[in-house]
Amino acid sequence: MSRSRDLHQARAAELRAQIEEANYRYYVLDDPRLADAEYDALLRELIDLEARYPDLVTPDSPTQRVGAAASERFEPYRHESPMLSLANAVGVEDLRAFDERVRKLAGGEIDYVCELKIDGLAIALDYRDGFFVRGGTRGDGIVGEDVTPNLRTIRSVPLRLKGESLPDFIEVRGEVYLRKSDFDELNRDRERKSLPVFANPRNAASGGVRQLDPKLTAQRRLSLFAYAIAPRRAREDGDRLRTQWESLRYLESLGFQVNRHIRQCATIEDVIAFCERWESNRDDLDYEIDGVVVKVNDLATQERLGAVARDPRWAIAFKFKPREARTKLLGITITVGRTGSLNPNAVLEPVQIGGVTVKSATLHNAGYIRSNDIRVGDTVLVMRAGDVIPRVVGPILSERRGDPPQFVMPGTCPVCGSDVDHPEGEAISRCTNAACPAQVYERVRHFCSRGAMDVEGVGEVMALQLTDLGLVRDIAGLYALDAERLAKVPRTGQKTIANLLRNIERSKTRGLARLLNGMGIRFVGEQTAQILASDFGSIDAIAAASVDELQRSDGIGPEVAASVALFFRQKANRAMIERLRAAGVEMTAPKRVRAAAGPLAGKTFVLTGTLPNLTRESATELIAGAGGKVTGSVSAKTSYVVAGDEPGSKRAKALKLGIAILDEDGLRALLR
């Protein structure tokens, strides 16, 4: 008997250690290493073990606390009343058992309110006389972290409540979350800045709320759903608020965003139908949900039922089937995207996630692999969300054996063998071959776009057809097209063919600047292409220039110069240029003669947006002719920003730096 108790005691200690480590990683480090389903299973086992052997319960057991300890980085936030977490129902039988317990304790029939369980961070908001004064995280349910300045940046958090006869004090509970669309944009922006991407919206939201700088929180574009009023205050509202349903309607009247997918259910079978419906339809939403929260509707009954240990007796969370799992990382393969990016993908030991067998997952980029220390042979946490390709969240470091080598991106393209451009400090590597088969569609589409060679009739659909049929294998192949080849394109008649051939022929005279832009050289857009064309006068002169010589042009920094030089060093790119030359494409431009003096002498300009009458090229020529210079980025040295329609971030940066902003008329006035 003693040996049996020792085994139970050892298992309980092991479970407590694993759960506390998971809590610390999730809540404090924002670095989860355990799937939700695994965490729930460990906690359920510990609860069962302590229920059978009460003498095993310790004061520091996770069953005696609601969440994790608050971080010492923030001031403490004490809740108006304990902010409890919820017991989990992992199947419909658990829901029926919950209903049976509730009806037995309440002594009669019960109706419920079902609310979607938002996958974010639980927070509390304090309002005095209608004004937001303080807010905090759940923490351990009694004391959380005071993150008031960060919560003020969330636009769906009312700073002043609506309505009249407002309570002198109210604590509102809610969930801070990140919309899927905002999460995708956030990660795209981080990739552009060569920063590690976030693993999932939940982690991004949690980390956003707990930033030390509120400006960083504001950049996350977080949102809030309010779902409850602190129980003590709800009771003080007396006759006005009798049910959870009325509480949600009351929160709406105060100006809070309440999730619209809520439902009153008269029976547990109605509850089960609601849960099953949303488990099937969860991907229709622009935010992540991982279950449904089921609450007794009547507030007085909630109070009578009370709570046991860490869970209220009057509510339960129905958890959807897990979409995270652990498996073995067998290898890493590289695919090449349409823009030339080299994309690492995980080869996984097959694992079931949400009813789907997953064998591969994205690893984002080399920076993501490096920052998360992911290595072949690791046991890794994999997440699958809807129809999106599964992604590796990170390794389970405690299960790593030995010291497997770190992953290194290849130095040559796995498709065409050309050199790979991987600037120091950047996360993404790219193939430098403009004729790489893996990226020919995107290259052709860009080459024919208006800002480049402006080949009318060759848009996304035509570019895809031409490349899929093998009629165009690189941008030079456009000039080898004839009526016979174009007739192979489905639904292309004689008139369309004649127009396409005429437009392709006209594009030959667009000039060097547009040709450079159309080639898709990394970092070379319209403005940089115009500067290079004006300064060097021919594509041969640019190809022969060294990195130092390229940097002598205004606005051409070391990264741009290195990228241009690398592009022209590739044998395949030089061969493609010769085919363009043989087809009669114009490859020269008038060299810019800088005015020694003029109305704009010594002034530096940045162009952004679309001007009413002037193109980028003509505006650049006018400025240079008057003694000024044009660069591609806004800095403290910029004299003026010339902004047209849809100016983007350059105008915003100019405003921040106090730089004068001109429209086209303002530029013409300076030129006079």
Secondary structure by P-SEA (a helix, b strand, c coil): caaaaaaaaaaaaaaaaaaaaaaaaacccccccccaaaaaaaaaaaaaaaaacccccccccccccccccccccccbbbbcccbbbbbbbccaaaaaaaaaaaaaaacbbbbbccccccccccbbbbbcccccccccccccccbbbbaaaaaaacccccccccccccccbbbbbbbbbbcaaaaaaaaaaaaaacccccccaaaaaaaaaacccaaaaaaabbbbbbccccaaaaaacccccccaaaaaaaaaaacccccccbbbbccaaaaaaaaaaaaaccccccccccbbbbbcccaaaaaaaccccccccccccccccccbbbbbbcbbbbbbcccccbbbbbbccccccccccccbbbcccaaaaaaaccccccbbbbbbcccccbbbccccccccccccccccccccccccccbbbbcccccbbbbccccccccaaaaaaaaacccccccccccaaaaaaaaaacccccccccccccaaaaaacccccaaaaaaaaaaaaaaccccaaaaaaaaccccccaaaaaaaaaacccaaaaaacccccccccccccaaaaaaaaaaaacaaaaaaaaaaaaacccccccccccccccccccbbbbbccccccccaaaaaaaaaaacbbbbcccccccccccccccccaaaaaaaaaccccccaaaaaaaac
